[in-house]
Structures are given as C-alpha cells and as structure tokens.
Amino acid sequence: MGLLGILIGLGLLILFAYRGWSVLLLAPFAALVAALFSREPLLAHWTQTFMVSAAGFLAQFFPLFLLGALFGKLMEDSGSVAAIAAFMTQRLGTRRAVLAVVLAGALVTYGGVSLFVAFFVLAPMAHELFRNAGIPRRLMPAAIVLGTSTFTMSALPGTPSIQNAIPMPFFGTTPFAAPGLGILASLIMLGFGLWWLNREEANSRKSGEGFGDGVPMPSAHLATDEKLRERATTAREFDPAEILYGAATDAPPSVALAGLPLIVVILVNLAMSLLILPALDTRFLADARWGETSLAAVGGVWAVITALACAIVTVLAVSHRRLPALRATMDAGANAAVLPALSVASLVGFGAVVAAMPAFDVVRDTVLGIGGGPLVSLAVATNVLAALTGSASGGLTIALDALGGTYMARAAEIGLDPALLHRVAVISSGTLDSLPHNGAVVTLLAVCGSTHRESYRDIVMVSIVGALVALAAVIALGSVAGSF
C-alpha cells in the first residue's frame, strides 16, 4: 500500500500541475496522500518533514533565486540584454541567423541572466532574423533552447545556474566541478544542436518551406496567463508575471557596457571558487552558531552569490541612468524570485516525505541496483525525477536529498571524485526535464507563437537527444579517466 500511495501522490501532482494548479497546494496534498497510504502521521509529516525540508532548501538557495532574478530584471530594463542580442545580429547577420540566436542566448545565460528574461528578448530578435533569412519559424524555439537551456545551464564550468549550484552542498564541490568534462559536454551539446538546426534549415530550403505564418505573442498576454505562470515558475527561476513591472530604457548601452556585468559574474565566480574562499580561515563554520557546517558545504553557493552581487553593482554603476524606474525594477526582480523558489521548495518537501516512507526503500534499492555503477544510477534517478516533476532543479534536489549521501559513500569506497558526481547529476537534470509538460517549454512555445506540433520535435533533438549524447560521453569517459 505504501508504494501505491507514493505512485498515486506523484500521479496527482503531475496531473494537476500540468493543468495549471499551484504546486504550493499540490505538493503538500500529494505528500499527505503518500503518507496516508503508508499509515504515517499526517500532521507530523507536513510540519516536521515537508516544511523542514522545504525550509532547508530555501535557506540554502533562496539567495541565488533572489540575486539571479534581480540581476536578470536589471539587465532587461537597462537594455543590456537587448544590446547584446542586437550586437550578435549585426555581427552574424541573416546568413548565420541560427548561430546568432544560439550565441546570444548562450552569452546572456552563462553570464547569469534569468532564462525567461532571455526568452522575452530573444524571441522578437529571432523572429526578425529568421523572417529575413527565410528560415522556418518552427525552428525558433529550438534555437533559443539550445543557447539558453542546454550547455550553459548544466555543462559549462562555472555557470551560475541554480542547477549547477544544487549539488555543491551535497558533494562539497564548486561551480567549476569537472571542468574538462563539462567543456566536452558543452561542445557535444552545441555541436549536435547546431548540426540538427542547420540540417533542418537546409532541408526547408530544398522543399521551399519558407518562414511561415505567426508572430511572437506579446509579453503582456503571457505575463497575465495564470495557467502558464504556474507551469513556468515550477520549471525556472523567474516569475514571468513580473516582466510587466518596472520600466525599460529606450537608450540601450554599448555592447561593451552591456557585457561588462556578464564578465564580472564569470571572473568573480572563478576567483571566489578557486582563490579567495580556499585562502580564508573558515574553521569558525564548525561552531554550532553557524550550523556546524564547513566551507565545502557552503563555499560554492557563496561564490555564486558574491558573483551575482558584484554583477548587480556593476549594472547599477554603468547603467543607473538608463533605469527610469529603478525602485520598480528592483522590486519586480526581487518579487520574481519568490514564487519559483517556493514552488521548487514545495517539490523538495514532497520528495522528503516520499523518501521518509518505508516503501521508499524498495525504490532506493531498485535505483541503486541499476548496473553500470553509481554514475549510471545517479543519471537515471535524476533524469526520471526531473521528467516527472517537470523541473530540473526540483528533480535534482529530490534525487540528492534522498540518495546524495549514499552516492558519496559509494564514491569514497571506489575512489570516485565527487566533482564527477556533480557534473553527471547536473547534466542529467537538464535532459528529460524538457518533456512536453515542462513549464519552460510551454512558455517558450507561447513566446515564439508556436505549438508543440510545429516545434517540439526540434526541441527534443537539441535539448534532450543532444544532452543525452553528452551525458553518455561524460559517464563513459569519466568512468575510465576519472574527473578532469
């Protein structure tokens, strides 16, 4: 009965989340259903298991949600994201329209700009480029996904994405874990995705397909769609409803000034991770006052927080005159972090209750018994949970909360570098999370004025197939050569 309850609770969560119900309601309800079937104390699991786990997630990662959303909103309203996109358009032009969209998305997201901010800026740019180049409009979502939601989210070393931050407290790693394997995975994802998009472009020209009909949906409509909002905030770290607030400049900065905050994110993250934090005396963290923790558990998050904070200061320093409503912009950025953080925390709480059920031992033993060693079982567990929840960050946290300690123990037994576990887990979270019900996929299709029928096949190829190929390469090479 316990296992049946877990399946029913998970099924209800998936079904009603897909229909646009709030995860803030669904997650505790689904958790209590699982507890009820196991004849476990309901109120105790709600307050002592669900809420403690959700609160722990917020305590660790809410600063990243907050600063990431604030930075993205400042970059949007200052015109910096638009300036970078325009620069890529001018440099590469219509002859390399696909590459221009992909690289523009990669630059801004690797620099820390929130995914949905990038969506709303890149979609009009891609529409204009693809229309002038005669490239089918159906390829727009896949090009944007390749640049914003694949290698810059999960593989490229140092990316400030929340997905890259989540494994750090579990494995004691940094944002630059397994840099060589991360770069290799990034090249595979980028190369495979560009090959597919160029192939489709060439085939469309042979068949005379052309650009097609349709226009990007206005951001005002998307931001006020409550069903879409509920899906989107579970999938990524920015509440699209806040896009409407604040005020954007009509005089974007030069590309040099626009790109400066992105450079700051990368350099400060690198310096904090590899130079500054390791040189500090952090023995005080072992005191009960600081939670009896260690630099290995918090250093990675500290590095990303510091990098984003420095980037925010940089935006304000170089573009404060381009922010006509600074307070409103900063309020919108801060508010945009709240619902996504609470939604993912609720998924984590649900996962904690499920993991506390006696029947979960069967699930754990099954996952750990998968052949191929801990890297393969970790990849399978993370993929499945990300697919079921429709959230890379939610699925990844649930997997590591339940099994992270076990994987660390196994890694110690066989001499496996935790950095390799980190990179495999993050890449795994960004594969099957892009199934049709994923909020980011649904939002992007709406932003581009497209449908699943028109564009989803290409999204699958660049974001799922390419990522799975890269994941397989990382596991195979890491198993032989270790982390590098």
N, C-alpha and C positions, 0 to 999 in steps of 0.2 A: 504493500500500500504506500510505503514511503516513496519509492521510486515513481509510482504512478502520480503521486501528489506533486513531485518535482516536475514531471512532464506536463501535467495539467497547468500548474502555475506558470511554467515557461510558455506554454501554448497560449494562455490567456494574455500574457504580457506581449507576445509578438503580435497576436491578432488585433488587440485593441490599440496598440501603439501604431500599427500600420494604418488603422482607421483614424488616427489623429488624436487619440485620447492622451491626456497628460501622463507622462511617466512618473510624475510626482505622486499621482494617485495609484497608477497601475503597479508600480514596483512593490510598495508595501502590501498591497492587496494580494499580488501573486505570491509574495513571500509567506504571507499568512496562510494561503491555501496550501502551500507545500508543508508548512508546519502543522496544519490541521490534519492532513492525511497521515503524518508521522506521529500524531498524538503528542506533540510537543507543546509546551506552554506558549500560548499566542502572544500575550502581552509582554512576556519576558523577551521573546524573540524580537518583538517590534522595538522595544526601548533599549534592550541590552545587547542585541546582536545587530539588527538592521541599523539603528540610529548610531551606535558606536562605530560601526564600520563606515557608514556614510560620513560621519563627522571626522573620522580619521583621514578619509580621502580629501575632504575639504581642507583640513588642517595642513596636509602636505602640499596640495596642488592648487588651492584657490588663488594664491598669489600669481601663479602662472596664467590662469584664466583671466584674472583682473588686468595684469600688465599687458598680456597679449592682446586682449580686446581693446584696451585703451590705446596701445600703440597703433593697432590697425585703424582705429577711427581717426586718430590724429593724422596718419599717413594719407587716409582718404580725403579728409576735409582740407588738408593743406595742399592737395593737388599732387602730392608726391607720387602716388601710385599711378595716376594718370600720366604724369610726366615721363615716368619710366616706360610705361606702355607705349606712349607716343614716340619715344626715342627708338624703341625696338622696331616700331612700324616704319619709321623713316629710314633706319639703317638697313633693314632687311627687305622692306617693300613687299609688293604683291607677289613677286616671283618666289619668295620664300615665306609666304603668309603663315603656313603651318608652323614653321620654325620660329617665326616672330612671336606667335601666340604662346608657344610652349616655353620659350626662353623668358618671355616677360613674366609669365606665371611662376616660373622657377625662381627668378631673381627676387620677386617680392615675397614669396612664401618662405624661401630659405632665409631671407632677412627678417622674418618674424611677423609679417603681415597676416592677419586672420584670413582664413580661407574664403568666407563669404564676402568680405571686403574685396578680395581679388576677383571673385565671381562677378560682382556687380560692375567692376571697372573693365574687366577683360571682355565680357560678353559684347558690349557695343563695339569695342575695338575689333574683335574677331569678326563680327557681323560685317563691318565695313570692309575689312581686308578680304574676307572670303568672297563677298559680293563682287568686289572689283577684280579679284583674281579668277572668278568663275569656279570656285571650289564649292562643292555641295555644303549647304548649311547644316546638314545632318552630321558633319564631321566636327563642327564647332565644339560641342560638349566634350568629345574625346580629346581634342587638342588642349582644352583648358584643364581637363582632369590630368592629363599626362604632365603638364607643367606644374600643377598646384597640389596634387593629391597622391603622387606616387613616390618618386625617389626623394623629393625634398621633405616629405613627411616622415618617411620611415628608414631611409637608407643612407642618405648623405651625412657624413660625420659632422656633428656639431649643430644639426638642425634644432631650432628652439621649439619644435612642435611638442605638444603635450604628450603625444605618443612616445616620443624619444625620451621624455623625462620620466615617465611612469616606471620603467624598470630600474631606475637608478637607486632608489631606496632599498629595493629587494636584493639587488646584486652588488651594491657598493661600487657602481660604475660611474662614468662621466658621460656627457653628451657625445664625446668622441670615441665611444667604445668601438673596438674592432674597425679602425678607420680604413684599412686596406680592403677588407671585405665589404665595408659599406660603399666605398668608391666603386668597387667592382659591380656590386648590385645596382648602383645608380646608373652605371654605364649600360648594363644589360637592360634595365627598365627603359632608359631613354632611347637606346638604340633600337630595341624591339618596337617601342611605341612609334618612333618616327618612321621605321620601316613600314609598319602597318598603315599609318596615315598617308604616307607617300604612295603606297601601293593603291590604296583606295582612291586617292586623288587621280592617279594615272588611269585607273580603270574608269573613273567617272568621265574623264576627258575623252577616252575612247568611245564610250557609249553616248556621249553628248548629254550627260545628265544636267549639267549647269547648277547654278546656285540654288534654285528652288524658291518657294514662297515662304512667308513667315518673317516675323520681326521679333527681337528680344522683348520680353514682357517688361513693362515699366516697373521700376523698383518699388514704387508706391503701392502697386497692386500686390506684389509679392510680400512686402513687409506687413501688410494688413490681412494676409491669409492665415487664419489661426491654425488650420489643419496643417498647412505647410510649415508653420512656425514650430509646432510641437515636434514634427519629424526632424526638422533641421537642428534644433537645439540639442537633441539627443546625439546627433551624429558629429557635430563640430562645436567649436568653442566661441561662437559669436551669435548673439540673438539677432536675426535679420530684422526684427521689428525696430531696432534702434538705428537702422540705416537712415530712416526718415528724419532723425533728430540731429541737432547741430546745424551747421551751415558750411557748404563747400566754397572754396575760393574760386574766383573767376580769373586768377592770375597764377597759374602753377609755377613752381620754382624751376630753375635749370635742372638738367638731369644730374649734374654733379651734386647739387644740394639735395636733390630728391634721393639720391642713392647713398648719401653720407650716413644716415641713420642705419641703413642695412649693413653697411661696412662696420659700423660701431658694434652692432649686435654680434657679428661674426668674430671680430677681434677681441672684444671684451669677454665673450664666452670662452674663447680659446685661452686667453690669458688667465682668467679665473680658474678654469678647469686644470690647466697644466702647470701654471707658475705660481699664482698668488695664493690660492687656497692651500695647496700642499706645503707651502712655506710657513703657514701660520701655526701657532701653538693652539690647538683646539682641544686639548685634554680636558678643558672645563666642561665640554659637552657630556662627559661621562657622569657628571653630577646629577642627582635627582631633580634639581631645579630645572635642568634642560632636557629632562626626559630620558636620561641615561642613554643617550644616543652617541653617534660617532660621526666624524667628517665623511666617512664612506657612505653613510646613510643619507646625509643632507647636502653634501658638497655639490652634487650635480644640480640639484634644484637651486641652490644658492647661486651657482654660476649663471644659470639661465635668467633668474630673477634680476641679478645685477646687470646682465647684458641688456635686457629689455628696459630696465630703469634708465640706464645710460642712453639708450636709443631714444627714449621718450624725452629726456632732457635735451638731446641733440635736435630732435624735431622742433621742440619749443624754441630753442636758441636760434635756429636758422629760418624758421617759418612762422613765428608767432604773429607776424604782421599779416600773414596770409590766412589766419584763422579768425574770420569775422565774428564768430560766436564761440569763443574759447571755452567758457564755462559750460555751455550747452553741449559742445563737442566732447568735453571730458566727462560730463555726466552721462552722455549716451554711451561712451566707451566703457565706463565703469558698469553701467546698467546692463550692457550687452553680455557681460561675463556671468551674471547671476543665474539666469535660467539654465544655460548649458552646464554650468558647474553643478547645480543642484540636480539636474537630470542625470548626469553621469554618476554623481554620488548616490543617487537612488538606485541605479543599476548595480552599483557596487554593494549597496546594502542588501539588495535582493540576492546577489551572489553569495554574500556572507551567510545569510540564513540558509540557503540551499546547501552550502558547504558544511553547515553545522548539523544537517540531518544525518541520522545513522545510515540511511540508504545511500548517501553520497559516497560512502566507502566503496561501493560497487563501481560507481563512475570513476573514482580516483584510480582504483586498481586497473580498470579497463584502459584508461588513458596511459597510465604508467607502464602498462604491459605491451603497448604498441612496439613493434620491432623497429630496430634502427637506432636505438639509444635515446638519450634524453633530448637531443636536438630535434629529432623527428617527432617525438611525443609532445614536446612543447609547441612545435609548429602546428600540429594537428589540433591540440587543445585550444590554442589562441585563435586559429582560423575558425573553428566551429563556433566558439563563443562570440567572436566578432560578427560572424554571419547571423547568428540567432538574435543578437541584440541590435544589429544594425549600427553598431558603434565600435570603432576601433579602440578608443580609449576605454570604454566600458568593458568590452570583451577582454582586453588585455589586463585590466586591473582585476577582474573577476578571476581570470586564469592564474595570475601571480599571487593573489590573496590566498587562493585555495592550494596552489601547488608550488609556489615560488620557493618555499623553504625546502621542499623535497628535491627540487631540481638543484638547488645549491648544494645540498648534501651529496647528491649523486655526482655533481661536478667535482666536488672535493675528493670523492673516492677515486675517480678516474683521471684526475689531473686536468679537468677541462676549465679553461679560462672563463670566468663569469662574463667577460666582455662579449664572448661569442654567444652565450645565452641571451644577453641583452639585444644584440643585433638580430638574432633569429626571431626573438619574441616581437620586436618592433616591426620587422618586415612582415611577419605573419599577421599582425593585427591589421595591416593595410592591404590585404588581398581580398578575402571573401566578405569584408565589410561593405564592399561595393555592389552587393546584390540589389535587385530592383527596389526593395523597400527602404534602402538606406536614405536617410534624410538629405544628405549632401547630394546624392544622385538626383533625387526628386527635385530639389531646389535648383540645381544647375540646369536640368532639362527645362524647368519653367523659366528660368532666367534667359535661356537661349531661345525660347519659343519653340521648343522641340518636344518630342514624345519618346516614350520607351521604344515604341515600334520603329521609329525612324533612326534613333541614335544609340540605343542601348548596346547593340552588338559591338559597335566600335569602342564603347566604354569598357565592355568586358575584355576586349583584346588588349587595350593599353593599360588598364588598371588591375585586372585580375590575372590574365594569362601572362603578361609580361612580368608581373610581380611574382607569380608562382615559379616562373623560369629562374628569376633572380634568386628566389628563396632556395630552390633546389641547388643552384650553383653554390650558394653560401654554405649550405649544410654539407654538401659533398666536399668542398674544398676545406671547410673548417674541420670536418671530421678527420681529414688526412693531415693538414698542415697546422691546425690549431688557429688561434686568433692572431690577426696581424693587421 
